[in-house]
Amino acid sequence: MSVGSVAVGSGAVAVRDGAIAGDRQDSAWLAQGAAVRSRLAGPLKIGAISLGSRVLQAPLSGVTDLVFRRLVRRYAPASMMYTEMVQATGLCQAKALPNTMDVDPAEQPISIQLFDCRPDFLGEAARRAVAEGAMTIDINMGCPVNKITKNGGGSSLLRDPAMAVAIVEAVVAAVAVPVTVKTRIGWDDDEITILDLAQRLEGAGAAMLTVHGRTRLQGYGGTARWDWIRRVKEILTIPVIANGDIVSVESAVRCLAETGADGVMCSRGTLGYPFLVGEIDHFLKTGDRRPAPSAAEKLRCAKEHLQMLYDYKGDRGIRQARKHLAWYATGFEGAAELRDRLCRVETVPQGCEWIDRAIADLETA
Ligand SMILES: Cc1cc2nc3c(=O)[nH]c(=O)nc-3n(C[C@H](O)[C@H](O)[C@H](O)COP(=O)(O)O)c2cc1C
């Protein structure tokens, strides 16, 4: 499913690189880091499940397929990953499962994210998702895209708390695994309803809440308001995961310190950078910074991503790889030219040849 006009390209990467550059001048996070690490030393408990990482990879429509998750998991084996969101009604009515629900049997921990506004279909879809291997079921109550909200799904549930509760209750009744929700702080600045909604969702049986600190009106622009996440954390007993603008180890530490959240969820910061979840996880576990990959290492990962997408999806995989390849190709001389080519790549050997040439240039420079 496409997220329409969401601007996610090299802008996201620029945000991450910019945050890192800015953070180098800010030493406050070092002190915060020690406090955060000691507070979050134990496992993340979601209902009866215990996770060995407090850093989660967000569901990203059009991005977090099985291939992308495999790359992220290489650096963050204990982290919870989410499928792209799956529409419950479509799933229940279709004969075959959508490939957005493909899960590798060896892939755990994995959560399947569902969206819809029909409690009965969501319950049935959750049962199918568990049969496919979902360790938890996540319900999307944050997607701002019109075609989702006009049908009563995604962030429109912010305006219909009774339905949001009915959905959680139906899914909790349908499956034995923990049911979690990912949502936003409200519809717009005049309707920041997250405090009331969060309490109702917990009362309905949600086992964890991820809060993206933006309103629906903000879309993906502006700044994520972590202060609202702190207020949610203060009133819930279930784990609260902070989401929005987690683009580096530094921003993760700052966010965890400011919100008191039980973990962080990385989103656009992982585009073209499947190392991020592992980098934050490594810091939280050891207090050490993993060296950032060089531009050449990122490009080698891009090549692998291209090959893996082709192996999994054939020519469709090549077309889907174009945006990923462009996200990897940033931050070095000649990157713009390489991006321009990679956006039009037709075959694996062609893409690999272009990338190999760029790597050779970087290594001889
Ligand atoms: C391309 C794209 C696809 C997304 N798809 C989903 C999705 O399927 N489910 C979901 O809950 N959120 C989705 N989101 C929202 C992100 O998971 C996250 O909440 C948001 O990007 C804020 O985090 P960030 O500021 O770190 O990017 C998507 C965002 C983007 C940019």
The ligand as an SDF file (V2000), in Angstrom:
LIG
                    3D

 31 33  0  0  0  0  0  0  0  0999 V2000
    6.7830    5.5370    4.0550 C   0  0  0  0  0  0  0  0  0  0  0  0
    6.0840    5.4120    5.3810 C   0  0  0  0  0  0  0  0  0  0  0  0
    5.2390    4.3430    5.5860 C   0  0  0  0  0  0  0  0  0  0  0  0
    4.5910    4.1950    6.8260 C   0  0  0  0  0  0  0  0  0  0  0  0
    3.7970    3.1090    7.0190 N   0  0  0  0  0  0  0  0  0  0  0  0
    3.2490    2.9040    8.2490 C   0  0  0  0  0  0  0  0  0  0  0  0
    2.4910    1.7220    8.5240 C   0  0  0  0  0  0  0  0  0  0  0  0
    2.2880    0.8540    7.6610 O   0  0  0  0  0  0  0  0  0  0  0  0
    1.9810    1.5980    9.7750 N   0  0  0  0  0  0  0  0  0  0  0  0
    2.1760    2.5280   10.7560 C   0  0  0  0  0  0  0  0  0  0  0  0
    1.7030    2.3600   11.8870 O   0  0  0  0  0  0  0  0  0  0  0  0
    2.8840    3.6450   10.5170 N   0  0  0  0  0  0  0  0  0  0  0  0
    3.4310    3.8390    9.3050 C   0  0  0  0  0  0  0  0  0  0  0  0
    4.1970    4.9400    9.0840 N   0  0  0  0  0  0  0  0  0  0  0  0
    4.4750    5.8670   10.2090 C   0  0  0  0  0  0  0  0  0  0  0  0
    5.8120    5.5150   10.8760 C   0  0  0  0  0  0  0  0  0  0  0  0
    5.8130    4.1960   11.3950 O   0  0  0  0  0  0  0  0  0  0  0  0
    6.1560    6.5020   12.0180 C   0  0  0  0  0  0  0  0  0  0  0  0
    5.0980    6.4980   12.9330 O   0  0  0  0  0  0  0  0  0  0  0  0
    6.3760    7.9180   11.5110 C   0  0  0  0  0  0  0  0  0  0  0  0
    7.1680    7.9240   10.3330 O   0  0  0  0  0  0  0  0  0  0  0  0
    7.0260    8.7950   12.5930 C   0  0  0  0  0  0  0  0  0  0  0  0
    8.3370    8.4190   12.9000 O   0  0  0  0  0  0  0  0  0  0  0  0
    9.6270    9.1920   12.2630 P   0  0  0  0  0  0  0  0  0  0  0  0
    9.4530   10.6550   12.5560 O   0  0  0  0  0  0  0  0  0  0  0  0
   10.8000    8.5830   13.0020 O   0  0  0  0  0  0  0  0  0  0  0  0
    9.6430    8.8660   10.8140 O   0  0  0  0  0  0  0  0  0  0  0  0
    4.8010    5.1510    7.8490 C   0  0  0  0  0  0  0  0  0  0  0  0
    5.6290    6.2520    7.6100 C   0  0  0  0  0  0  0  0  0  0  0  0
    6.2600    6.3950    6.4040 C   0  0  0  0  0  0  0  0  0  0  0  0
    7.1510    7.5780    6.1900 C   0  0  0  0  0  0  0  0  0  0  0  0
  1  2  1  0
  2  3  1  0
  2 30  2  0
  3  4  2  0
  4  5  1  0
  4 28  1  0
  5  6  2  0
  6  7  1  0
  6 13  1  0
  7  8  2  0
  7  9  1  0
  9 10  1  0
 10 11  2  0
 10 12  1  0
 12 13  2  0
 13 14  1  0
 14 15  1  0
 14 28  1  0
 15 16  1  0
 16 17  1  0
 16 18  1  0
 18 19  1  0
 18 20  1  0
 20 21  1  0
 20 22  1  0
 22 23  1  0
 23 24  1  0
 24 25  2  0
 24 26  1  0
 24 27  1  0
 28 29  2  0
 29 30  1  0
 30 31  1  0
M  END
$$$$
